[in-house]
Protein backbone atom coordinates (compact mmCIF):
# COMPACT_ATOMS: atom_id res chain seq x y z
CA UNK A 1 0.00 0.00 0.00
CA UNK A 2 1.26 3.47 -0.87
CA UNK A 3 0.42 6.40 1.40
CA UNK A 4 -0.15 9.70 -0.38
CA UNK A 5 -2.88 11.05 1.92
CA UNK A 6 -2.52 13.00 5.18
CA UNK A 7 -5.15 14.09 7.71
CA UNK A 8 -8.17 12.67 9.49
CA UNK A 9 -11.15 14.96 8.82
CA UNK A 10 -9.46 17.62 6.70
CA UNK A 11 -7.54 15.34 4.35
CA UNK A 12 -5.38 15.96 1.33
CA UNK A 13 -3.83 13.66 -1.26
CA UNK A 14 -0.94 14.81 -3.44
CA UNK A 15 -0.25 13.42 -6.90
CA UNK A 16 2.24 13.88 -9.72
CA UNK A 17 5.98 13.72 -10.31
CA UNK A 18 8.78 16.23 -10.70
CA UNK A 19 9.03 15.80 -14.48
CA UNK A 20 5.47 14.73 -15.28
CA UNK A 21 3.00 17.01 -17.08
CA UNK A 22 1.54 18.33 -13.81
CA UNK A 23 1.22 17.77 -10.10
CA UNK A 24 -1.42 18.70 -7.57
CA UNK A 25 -3.56 17.87 -4.58
CA UNK A 26 -7.09 16.77 -3.80
CA UNK A 27 -8.41 18.34 -0.58
CA UNK A 28 -11.32 16.52 1.05
CA UNK A 29 -13.29 17.36 4.17
CA UNK A 30 -13.18 21.12 3.69
CA UNK A 31 -16.31 22.73 5.18
CA UNK A 32 -18.76 24.16 2.65
CA UNK A 33 -19.42 27.83 2.13
CA UNK A 34 -15.87 29.16 2.42
CA UNK A 35 -14.93 31.82 -0.13
CA UNK A 36 -12.13 30.36 -2.24
CA UNK A 37 -10.45 31.32 -5.52
CA UNK A 38 -7.00 30.74 -7.01
CA UNK A 39 -6.03 34.16 -5.63
CA UNK A 40 -6.32 32.77 -2.08
CA UNK A 41 -3.75 30.07 -2.85
CA UNK A 42 -1.34 31.72 -5.29
CA UNK A 43 0.52 34.01 -2.84
CA UNK A 44 1.72 30.99 -0.84
CA UNK A 45 2.91 29.25 -4.00
CA UNK A 46 4.70 32.43 -5.04
CA UNK A 47 6.72 32.27 -1.81
CA UNK A 48 7.88 28.77 -2.67
CA UNK A 49 8.32 29.30 -6.43
CA UNK A 50 11.79 28.35 -7.77
CA UNK A 51 14.14 30.63 -9.66
CA UNK A 52 13.52 33.80 -7.64
CA UNK A 53 17.17 34.28 -6.68
CA UNK A 54 20.59 32.75 -7.27
CA UNK A 55 20.25 31.01 -3.90
CA UNK A 56 17.58 28.57 -5.13
CA UNK A 57 17.17 26.22 -8.06
CA UNK A 58 17.05 28.00 -11.42
CA UNK A 59 14.23 25.82 -12.69
CA UNK A 60 11.67 28.27 -14.09
CA UNK A 61 8.20 27.28 -12.98
CA UNK A 62 5.34 29.80 -12.71
CA UNK A 63 3.54 27.43 -10.31
CA UNK A 64 0.14 28.81 -11.26
CA UNK A 65 -2.62 26.85 -9.53
CA UNK A 66 -5.94 25.89 -11.10
CA UNK A 67 -8.98 24.81 -9.09
CA UNK A 68 -10.70 22.02 -11.00
CA UNK A 69 -13.51 21.03 -8.61
CA UNK A 70 -15.17 21.64 -5.27
CA UNK A 71 -16.06 25.29 -5.95
CA UNK A 72 -19.33 26.85 -7.07
CA UNK A 73 -19.90 30.60 -7.40
CA UNK A 74 -16.66 31.26 -5.54
CA UNK A 75 -17.44 29.10 -2.49
CA UNK A 76 -16.48 25.62 -1.36
CA UNK A 77 -19.23 23.05 -1.83
CA UNK A 78 -18.04 20.48 0.72
CA UNK A 79 -16.93 18.13 -2.05
CA UNK A 80 -13.30 17.30 -2.97
CA UNK A 81 -11.27 20.32 -4.11
CA UNK A 82 -8.88 19.36 -6.90
CA UNK A 83 -5.84 21.60 -7.40
CA UNK A 84 -3.47 21.36 -10.35
CA UNK A 85 -0.07 22.95 -11.07
CA UNK A 86 1.51 22.37 -14.47
CA UNK A 87 5.20 21.53 -14.90
CA UNK A 88 6.59 23.64 -17.74
CA UNK A 89 10.39 23.63 -17.34
CA UNK A 90 11.54 20.01 -17.03
CA UNK A 91 15.00 18.96 -18.23
CA UNK A 92 14.94 15.19 -17.96
CA UNK A 93 18.21 14.82 -19.91
CA UNK A 94 20.06 16.28 -16.90
CA UNK A 95 19.35 13.02 -15.06
CA UNK A 96 21.00 10.57 -17.47
CA UNK A 97 23.71 9.75 -14.90
CA UNK A 98 21.13 9.33 -12.12
CA UNK A 99 19.42 6.69 -14.25
CA UNK A 100 22.56 4.56 -14.03
CA UNK A 101 23.69 5.13 -10.43
CA UNK A 102 22.24 6.13 -7.08
CA UNK A 103 22.72 9.56 -5.49
CA UNK A 104 23.99 9.04 -1.91
CA UNK A 105 21.67 10.75 0.55
CA UNK A 106 18.77 10.80 -1.91
CA UNK A 107 15.90 8.31 -2.12
CA UNK A 108 17.17 6.66 -5.33
CA UNK A 109 18.32 3.39 -3.80
CA UNK A 110 15.51 3.17 -1.24
CA UNK A 111 12.85 3.63 -3.94
CA UNK A 112 14.48 0.98 -6.12
CA UNK A 113 14.71 -1.41 -3.16
CA UNK A 114 11.02 -0.95 -2.42
CA UNK A 115 9.46 -0.89 -5.89
CA UNK A 116 12.09 -2.49 -8.11
CA UNK A 117 11.58 0.44 -10.45
CA UNK A 118 11.91 4.21 -10.15
CA UNK A 119 11.35 7.46 -12.00
CA UNK A 120 14.86 8.91 -12.05
CA UNK A 121 13.79 12.20 -13.73
CA UNK A 122 14.29 14.65 -10.91
CA UNK A 123 13.53 11.92 -8.40
CA UNK A 124 9.87 11.53 -9.34
CA UNK A 125 7.79 11.56 -6.15
CA UNK A 126 10.89 11.93 -3.96
CA UNK A 127 11.62 15.35 -5.47
CA UNK A 128 10.99 18.48 -3.41
CA UNK A 129 8.88 19.55 -6.40
CA UNK A 130 6.06 17.55 -4.78
CA UNK A 131 5.86 20.11 -1.99
CA UNK A 132 4.24 22.65 -4.33
CA UNK A 133 1.06 20.58 -4.04
CA UNK A 134 1.26 20.71 -0.23
CA UNK A 135 1.60 24.49 -0.31
CA UNK A 136 -1.50 24.73 -2.52
CA UNK A 137 -3.46 22.52 -0.13
CA UNK A 138 -2.18 24.60 2.77
CA UNK A 139 -3.68 27.70 1.16
CA UNK A 140 -7.10 26.05 1.48
CA UNK A 141 -6.36 24.96 5.06
CA UNK A 142 -5.64 28.51 6.18
CA UNK A 143 -9.24 29.45 5.33
CA UNK A 144 -10.50 26.87 7.85
CA UNK A 145 -8.56 28.56 10.71
CA UNK A 146 -8.83 32.27 9.86
CA UNK A 147 -7.96 33.42 13.38
CA UNK A 148 -4.60 31.64 13.35
CA UNK A 149 -1.41 33.35 12.12
CA UNK A 150 1.31 30.99 10.93
CA UNK A 151 4.77 32.45 10.42
CA UNK A 152 8.00 30.57 9.59
CA UNK A 153 11.54 31.73 8.97
CA UNK A 154 15.05 30.36 8.47
CA UNK A 155 16.86 30.29 11.78
CA UNK A 156 20.21 28.85 10.70
CA UNK A 157 22.09 27.96 7.50
CA UNK A 158 25.06 25.60 7.55
CA UNK A 159 25.30 25.93 11.34
CA UNK A 160 25.33 29.75 11.29
CA UNK A 161 22.34 30.93 13.35
CA UNK A 162 20.55 34.24 13.66
CA UNK A 163 20.96 36.49 16.70
CA UNK A 164 17.65 36.22 18.61
CA UNK A 165 18.16 39.74 19.91
CA UNK A 166 18.17 41.04 16.31
CA UNK A 167 14.89 39.32 15.37
CA UNK A 168 12.80 41.57 13.10
CA UNK A 169 9.56 40.09 11.77
CA UNK A 170 9.39 42.60 8.93
CA UNK A 171 12.87 41.56 7.76
CA UNK A 172 11.63 38.04 6.92
CA UNK A 173 9.98 39.30 3.72
CA UNK A 174 12.84 41.62 2.76
CA UNK A 175 15.54 39.09 1.83
CA UNK A 176 15.90 35.90 -0.19
CA UNK A 177 16.32 33.68 2.88
CA UNK A 178 13.16 34.41 4.90
CA UNK A 179 15.66 35.53 7.55
CA UNK A 180 14.59 37.79 10.46
CA UNK A 181 18.17 38.97 11.08
CA UNK A 182 19.56 41.27 8.37
CA UNK A 183 23.18 40.69 9.40
CA UNK A 184 22.76 36.91 9.25
CA UNK A 185 21.16 37.21 5.79
CA UNK A 186 24.26 39.01 4.54
CA UNK A 187 26.52 36.28 5.93
CA UNK A 188 24.38 33.57 4.36
CA UNK A 189 24.77 35.15 0.92
CA UNK A 190 28.49 34.45 1.07
CA UNK A 191 28.08 30.98 2.59
CA UNK A 192 25.55 29.77 0.02
CA UNK A 193 27.42 31.36 -2.89
CA UNK A 194 30.56 29.54 -1.78
CA UNK A 195 28.74 26.21 -1.47
CA UNK A 196 27.06 26.63 -4.84
CA UNK A 197 30.30 27.53 -6.62
CA UNK A 198 32.02 24.55 -4.98
CA UNK A 199 29.29 22.25 -6.29
CA UNK A 200 28.08 21.52 -2.77
CA UNK A 201 25.07 22.38 -0.56
CA UNK A 202 24.13 23.42 2.98
CA UNK A 203 21.52 22.39 5.51
CA UNK A 204 19.19 24.73 7.38
CA UNK A 205 16.87 25.03 10.36
CA UNK A 206 13.40 26.47 9.81
CA UNK A 207 11.47 27.77 12.82
CA UNK A 208 7.71 28.26 12.86
CA UNK A 209 5.24 29.91 15.21
CA UNK A 210 1.44 29.74 15.11
CA UNK A 211 -0.50 32.27 17.19
CA UNK A 212 -4.22 32.44 17.80
CA UNK A 213 -4.59 28.69 18.39
CA UNK A 214 -7.11 28.30 21.22
CA UNK A 215 -6.60 25.97 24.16
CA UNK A 216 -8.06 22.50 23.66
CA UNK A 217 -7.03 21.39 20.16
CA UNK A 218 -5.43 17.97 20.01
CA UNK A 219 -5.89 14.71 21.90
CA UNK A 220 -4.26 12.99 24.87
CA UNK A 221 -2.84 9.97 23.03
CA UNK A 222 -3.02 9.02 19.37
CA UNK A 223 -3.85 12.34 17.75
CA UNK A 224 -1.60 14.51 19.89
CA UNK A 225 -1.19 17.94 18.38
CA UNK A 226 2.58 17.74 18.70
CA UNK A 227 2.81 14.25 17.20
CA UNK A 228 0.63 15.33 14.25
CA UNK A 229 2.84 18.39 13.69
CA UNK A 230 5.96 16.27 13.93
CA UNK A 231 4.60 13.69 11.48
CA UNK A 232 3.53 16.42 9.05
CA UNK A 233 6.89 18.16 9.07
CA UNK A 234 8.91 14.93 9.02
CA UNK A 235 7.04 14.00 5.83
CA UNK A 236 8.59 16.99 4.02
CA UNK A 237 11.41 16.03 1.65
CA UNK A 238 14.90 16.52 3.21
CA UNK A 239 13.63 16.98 6.79
CA UNK A 240 15.59 14.97 9.35
CA UNK A 241 14.42 16.41 12.65
CA UNK A 242 11.55 18.25 14.36
CA UNK A 243 11.51 19.91 17.78
CA UNK A 244 8.44 21.17 19.64
CA UNK A 245 9.11 23.98 22.09
CA UNK A 246 12.53 23.54 23.71
CA UNK A 247 12.81 20.10 22.12
CA UNK A 248 16.08 18.34 22.93
CA UNK A 249 17.22 21.26 25.08
CA UNK A 250 14.46 20.39 27.57
CA UNK A 251 16.34 17.21 28.45
CA UNK A 252 19.07 19.35 30.04
CA UNK A 253 16.65 21.30 32.27
CA UNK A 254 15.39 20.58 35.76
CA UNK A 255 11.70 20.17 36.44
CA UNK A 256 11.33 23.68 37.83
CA UNK A 257 13.30 25.18 34.94
CA UNK A 258 11.14 23.40 32.38
CA UNK A 259 7.82 24.25 34.04
CA UNK A 260 5.66 26.82 32.26
CA UNK A 261 4.53 28.56 35.44
CA UNK A 262 1.02 30.06 35.46
CA UNK A 263 -0.64 33.02 37.10
CA UNK A 264 -4.28 34.15 37.01
CA UNK A 265 -5.18 36.02 33.84
CA UNK A 266 -8.19 37.45 32.05
CA UNK A 267 -10.29 34.50 30.87
CA UNK A 268 -7.56 31.95 31.50
CA UNK A 269 -4.05 31.43 32.82
CA UNK A 270 -1.19 33.81 32.14
CA UNK A 271 1.91 31.76 31.36
CA UNK A 272 5.34 32.92 32.47
CA UNK A 273 7.23 30.75 29.97
CA UNK A 274 6.63 28.54 26.94
CA UNK A 275 9.12 25.69 27.11
CA UNK A 276 6.41 23.27 25.94
CA UNK A 277 5.86 25.13 22.67
CA UNK A 278 2.17 25.73 23.36
CA UNK A 279 1.28 22.05 23.76
CA UNK A 280 0.83 20.03 26.97
CA UNK A 281 -0.28 16.41 26.99
CA UNK A 282 -0.86 16.55 23.26
CA UNK A 283 -3.37 19.43 23.59
CA UNK A 284 -2.88 23.12 22.83
CA UNK A 285 -2.63 25.46 25.82
CA UNK A 286 -3.50 28.70 24.03
CA UNK A 287 0.12 29.80 23.98
CA UNK A 288 1.93 30.24 20.65
CA UNK A 289 2.78 26.93 19.00
CA UNK A 290 6.53 26.78 18.39
CA UNK A 291 8.53 24.23 16.43
CA UNK A 292 11.86 23.90 14.63
CA UNK A 293 12.51 21.77 11.56
CA UNK A 294 15.96 20.57 10.43
CA UNK A 295 16.61 20.26 6.67
CA UNK A 296 19.61 18.27 5.49
CA UNK A 297 21.87 19.57 2.69
CA UNK A 298 20.58 18.92 -0.83
CA UNK A 299 21.74 15.48 -2.01
CA UNK A 300 22.01 16.45 -5.69
CA UNK A 301 25.45 18.08 -5.87
CA UNK A 302 28.22 18.57 -8.43
CA UNK A 303 30.93 17.32 -6.07
CA UNK A 304 31.82 13.70 -7.00
CA UNK A 305 30.58 11.21 -4.37
CA UNK A 306 31.23 7.48 -4.16
CA UNK A 307 28.23 5.30 -5.00
CA UNK A 308 27.17 2.15 -6.82
CA UNK A 309 25.27 1.46 -10.02
CA UNK A 310 22.01 -0.46 -10.16
CA UNK A 311 24.11 -3.52 -11.00
CA UNK A 312 26.18 -3.08 -7.83
CA UNK A 313 29.34 -1.73 -9.45
CA UNK A 314 31.41 0.93 -7.68
CA UNK A 315 31.65 4.36 -9.27
CA UNK A 316 31.49 8.11 -8.57
CA UNK A 317 28.53 10.33 -9.34
CA UNK A 318 27.97 14.06 -9.58
CA UNK A 319 24.47 15.33 -10.27
CA UNK A 320 24.01 17.83 -13.04
CA UNK A 321 20.90 19.94 -13.38
CA UNK A 322 19.29 22.74 -11.39
CA UNK A 323 19.13 22.18 -7.65
CA UNK A 324 18.75 24.26 -4.49
CA UNK A 325 22.12 24.87 -2.82
CA UNK A 326 20.10 25.09 0.42
CA UNK A 327 16.72 23.40 0.16
CA UNK A 328 15.70 24.68 3.60
CA UNK A 329 15.15 28.19 2.22
CA UNK A 330 12.16 27.17 0.12
CA UNK A 331 11.16 24.87 2.97
CA UNK A 332 9.74 27.89 4.83
CA UNK A 333 6.38 28.05 2.98
CA UNK A 334 6.21 24.25 3.01
CA UNK A 335 6.53 24.13 6.82
CA UNK A 336 3.87 26.83 7.08
CA UNK A 337 1.57 24.81 4.81
CA UNK A 338 1.98 21.59 6.79
CA UNK A 339 1.29 23.41 10.06
CA UNK A 340 -1.84 24.96 8.51
CA UNK A 341 -3.02 21.56 7.28
CA UNK A 342 -2.58 20.01 10.73
CA UNK A 343 -4.34 22.88 12.48
CA UNK A 344 -7.29 22.80 10.06
CA UNK A 345 -7.65 19.08 10.72
CA UNK A 346 -7.37 19.52 14.48
CA UNK A 347 -9.90 22.36 14.51
CA UNK A 348 -12.47 20.15 12.76
CA UNK A 349 -11.65 17.17 15.00
CA UNK A 350 -12.17 19.33 18.07
CA UNK A 351 -15.48 20.63 16.76
CA UNK A 352 -16.61 17.09 15.98
CA UNK A 353 -15.98 15.87 19.52
CA UNK A 354 -16.59 18.92 21.65
CA UNK A 355 -18.95 21.04 19.57
N, C-alpha and C positions, 0 to 999 in steps of 0.2 A: 504494500500500500504506500502511496506517495502522498505526503502532507503538504498541501499548498494553501490551506485555509487556516486562518487564525481568528479567535474570538468565540464567544459563547452565545450571546444574544445579538450583539452588533458584530457581524462576521464579514470578513473579506477574503476573497480568493484571488491570488495574482496568477497571471498567465503570460506566456511569451518568452522569447529568448533574446539575447543581446544582439544577434545578427539576423533575427527573423524579420518579417515585414512589419510587425507591430508588437506591442506588449500592453498590458492593462490589468484592470482589477474589476471584480464583481463584488459590490457591497450589498450585503443582505441584512435585514433586520433594522434598517434605518426607519425611524418613525415617519409617518406620513405628514404632509402639510408643511414641511420645512422649505423655505425659499432656497432654491439651488440652481445655479447656472455655471457654465465653464469659468466665468469670471471669479467665482468663489474659490476655485481650485487652482487656477493658473498662477497666482502670485507665489504659492508654495513651490510649485514646479520650477518657477523662474529662479528661486533661490538655489535649487539643486542643479539647474541646467549646466551641462558641461561647456567648456570653451570660453568662459567669461574672463579668465585671466591666464597668465602663463604658469600659474601655480596649480592648475587642474588639467585634466585631459583635454586635448585640442579637438576631440571629436565634436563635430558641429551638429547638434540636435536642437531643433526649436522646442521640442517637448510640449507641443500644443495638445491639450486634452480635448477629447470629444465625449459627450455624454450620449450613449446610444439607447438607454432605456431607464425606466424608473422615474421619469419626470413627465409631468403634464401641466401645461400652462405655468411653467416656472416653479412648480412645487413637487416635492417628493410624493410618490403615490403609495409608499409602503412596500412596493415590489422591488426586486433586485435592480440595483443601479449599475449599469455596465459602463466602464470607463476605458477609453482606448487612446494610446499614444503611438504614433507611427515612428518607426525607425527610418531615417532618411540618409544617414551618413556612415553606413557600414563599410569596412574594408577587410573582408574575410581573408584576402591574400596575405595580410600581415601575420596570419596565424599558421602558415605552412609548417613552420618548425614545431609549433605546439601540437600539431597533428601527429608528429612522429615521436615526441618525447614529452615527459611530464614536467610541469613547472613546480619546483619545490616550494612548498608553502601554499600553493593553490589547491583547488579541489580536483585537479585533473586525475590524479591516481585514484583518489577515493571514489569519484564518480565511476571510473572504469571498473574498479573492484566491485562496486555495487551492481551496476547495470550491464557490464560487459560491452558497453557502447557509450560514446559521449559526443556531444556537440562541441568541438574544439574551437569554433568561431567565437572568439571573445569569451569563451567559458560557458556559453549557453545560459542555463538557469543559474549557474554559480557566479555569473558576472554581477558586479554592482549596478549594472544597467537595470536590473530587476527592481531596484529600490525606487525607481521613478513611479512605478505602479503603487507602491506603498504610500508615497507622498501624495499622490492623487487621492487615494482612499482616505488618507489623513485629513485632506481638505474637507471631505464630507463629514468626518468624525468631529471636527471642530464645531460644526453647526449643531451637534447634539449637546455640546457642553459650552454654551455661549458665555457663561460667566467665568470660565476658566482661561487663564492666560498661560501659555506654554512658551518658554523662552530657553533656547539652547545657545551655547557658544563653545569655541575651542579654548580649552584651558591650558593645554601644553602641546608642543610639537617637538618630537625627537628628544624628549626629556627636559626641554626648556619651558618652564611654566610662567604664567602671568604673575604679576604682583597683585595680590588681593586688595591691597590698599589703593591701587590705581584703577580699580574696576569702574568702568564707565559704560552704562547700558547703551547709551546713544552711540558709542564707538563701535559696537558690534556690527552695525549696518554701514559703517564708513570704510571698511577695509575688506580685502579679499579673503580674509581668514576667519570671519565672524569672531574676531578677537576683541574683548572688552578693554584691553590694555594697549594703547597706541605704541608704547615703546617696545613691547613684546612683538607686536605686528611687524615693526621695522626689523627686528632681529630675525624673525621667521622668514622674511623675504630672502635674506642672505643664506639662511640654512637650507631652505627648500631649493633655491637656485643652485646651490652647491651640490645638493643631492641629485637634482635633475641632470645637471651637466656631467656628473660622475656616472650617470646611468643607474642610480640607486633610488631609494625611497625612504620615507620617514613615517613613524607611527604618530599617533595623536591621542589626546584625551578630550572628549566632549563632555561638558557638564550641562545639565538641564534642570530647570526649576519650573514647577507648575503651581501657580497661585490661584486662589478662588475655589479650591477643591473643598467641599464641606466635610465635616467629620461624619464618619459612618460608611464610606464606600469601601468595599472589600469584603473579605470573609475570614473567619478564624483559621481555616485549615487549607482547603484545596483550591481556593480561588483567592488566596492572599493578594492584596494589591501589590505588595512588593515582589512576590514571586511572578505575577503576571507581567509586571514591568520588566523584571529581569529576563523572563523568557522572550518577551517582545524584542528587547534590545539585543539579546544574545543571538536572535535569529537574523540580525542584520549582517550582511557580508562583511568580513574582516574584523568583526568584533570578537575580542577574546576575554573581556572582563566587564562586569557591571557591579557598581557599588551603590547601595542605598544609604543616604545619610553619611555618617562617618565611615561606613564600610569597614575595611580591614583595620583602620586606625582605631576603631572601637575596641578591638581586642587588646589594645595596650592601655586602656583606661580602667580605672576602678569603678565600682558600682556607683558611687556618689558623683564621680566625674562624668559618667555617661548618662546619668539621670536627667531627663528634661523636666526640671522642677516647674511646678505650677503654682499660680496665685489666683485669687478670685478676679474675674474680669466681667465685662459687660456681655451677658448672654452666653457665657462659657468661660473656660479657664484661660488665663494669660500665661503662656509658656515663657520660661526664662532662657531656654536653649532649644536647639533642634538637632540633637545628635542622631535621632532616629529617622531623620529625613521626612518627617510628616506622616509616618506610618508606625503604628504600634499594634502588635498582634495580628498583622495582616490587614488592618483597617485604618483608614485615614483619620487623622486627629484634627484636621482643620488647619494645621500648619502648612507652610509651603512644602510641596513634595520636592525632594532633591536627590538627584542621582548623577553618577559619573560613568562614562562608557569608554572603554579602552579599545582603540583601533590599532591593529598591527600595521606594519609597513606594507605597501602594495607588493604583491608577489611577482607581478610582471615587471621585470627590470632588465636593463641592457647590460648589466654586469654579468659575465659568464658564471654559472652556478653548476655544480656537479649534479647529475641526475641519471635516469635510465630511460631507455626507449620502451615502447610497449612490448617489445620482444625480450626485455630484460638486459639489454646491452648498455654498458657504461658509456656516458658521453657528457658533454657540457651543453648548456642551453642558455641563450639570452633572448628575451622576448622583445620583438620589434612591435611597432604599433603605437597607439596613443593611449597613455595610461596616466592616472593621477600620481604625481610624485608623493602626495600625502592624501590618501583617500579619506582620512578623518575630516578634512575640511568640508567636503560635500556631504559628510555624514551628519552635519548639524541639522539640516531640514529633515533628514531621515529619522533621526532620534526624536525630533519634535513630532513627526507624524506617528511614530509607533507609540509614543506617550499619549497622543490624542486618541488613537484607536483603542488603547487600553481603557482610558478614562471614559470614553463614550460607552464602551461595553459595560464597565463597572457601574456607571450611572444608571443604565437600563436594568442591570441585574439588581441593583439596590431598590429601584422603583418596583420591580416585579415582586420582591420579597416583602418590602417594608411599606410600599405605597407612597 
